[in-house]
Amino acid sequence: MPVHKHLIIRAEVNRPITSEKGLKKWLRNLVKKIDMKVIKGPFAAYVSKEGNRGITGMVMIETSHIAIHVWDEINPALVQCDVYSCAEFSSNEVLLELTEMEPIKIEYMLLDRAEELKPTFSTQAHWSAPIYQDGLYG
């Protein structure tokens, strides 16, 4: 039976991705880093509506999808990201991909959705520098 892992991330960042090209590259790198396979995309579009200004992107992977929105009109910028897969992946690898955006705060939850919505891990952490310096990832 396949796994059903759903990683939900909320981050506040100092260097948000603001271009469609940049977000597509970030999504391709993430897919490669977690050893998944792209079936469509990545797609990205900038939303210029006041109050929702920022960039949205998604990529369909062989085992489901990755979606992200970066609100850049606020400081720090807000990032919301979902990674859902029916295959195993490293949550830590996903979180490390956020370092290029210079996160100052990251909250995340990992859900096991195989039979019910069961949180397997949840944390709230505050980082002022690259997240690996706090001893969480190396």
N, C-alpha and C positions, 0 to 999 in steps of 0.2 A: 504494500500500500504506500502511495507517495506521502511525503510529509507535506504539511501546509503551514509554512512559516511566513509570518507577516511582521516585518519590522517597520515601526512607525517612529519617525524622527521629527522633532521640533528643535530648531537651532537658531540662535542669534549670532550673526556674523559681521565682521568688519569689512570684508572684501567680497561682496556678493558677485556672482556671475550675472552679467547684464546683457550679454549678446546671445543671439540664437546660436551662432557658430560655437561660442564658448560652452554653452550648455550641452549642445549635441556632443562635443568632444568629451565633456565631463561624463555624460551618460555612457558613451562608448568605452571610456576608460573603466568606469565602474563595472560594467558588464564583463569586461575582460578580467578585472581584478577578482571578481567573485566566481569566475569560471562558468559563466552562463553563455548562451548562444542567442544572438539577435535574430528575430524572425521578421520584424518590421521596425523601421525607424533607425535611429531616434528622430523624434519630431520635437520642434520647439517653436514658440511664438511669443512675441512681446505683447503684453497687455498694457495699453496706455490709459485705461479708465482710472480717473482719480479715485483714490481709496483702495484700489486693487492693482496698482501699477507694479509691474514686475514681469518676470519671465516664467513661462510654464513649459515643462518638457515631459516627454514620456517615451518609453521604449518598450516594445513588446518582446519578451524573451520566450524561448522555447517552453519554459515552465511557468510563465505568467507575465508579470509586468513590473516596471519601475516608473514611478511618477514623482515629479518635483515641481514646486512653485517657489520662487524667490521674490519676495516683496522688497523692492529696493528704494521705495520712497521714504522709508523710515530709517532711523539710525539708532542702534544697529539694525541691519537688514534682517528680515525674518525668512527662514527656510523651513518648509514643510516637505517631507519626503516619505514615500511609502515604497518598500520593496516587498513584493509578495512572490513566493515561489513554491512550487511543489517538489523542489529539490533542495538539498542542504546547501547553505551558504554561510559565510562568516560574517556575523554582525559587526565584529571588530574591523574587518576590511572595509565595510560600508562606511563606518564612522570615520575611519582614517582618511577616506576620500574627501571628507569635508574640510580637512586641514588647509587646503588651498584657499578656502574662503575665510580663514582666520576666525574660527568660532570662539566666542567668549562664553557661550552657554549652550549646552546640548542636553536635551531630555529625549529619552527613547523608551520604547516598549516593544518587546518581542512577544507576539502571540502565537500560540499553537492552535491552528484552526482545523485540525484533522477531524475532530469529533464534536468539538464545542469551542467557544471563544475562551481559551484558557491562557492567561498571561504566564509566560515562562520566565520572563525577566523584565524588570522595569527599574530605571534609575533616573535620578536627576543629579546632574553634576555641573559644576561651574569651572571653566578653565579660562585662564587669562593668556595662555600661550598655546603653542601646538599641544594637542591633547596627550600625546605620548609622553610628554615631560612629567606628567603627574603619576607616572608609574602604572597607568592602567593598561597600556598596550606595549610595554616593552621596557 
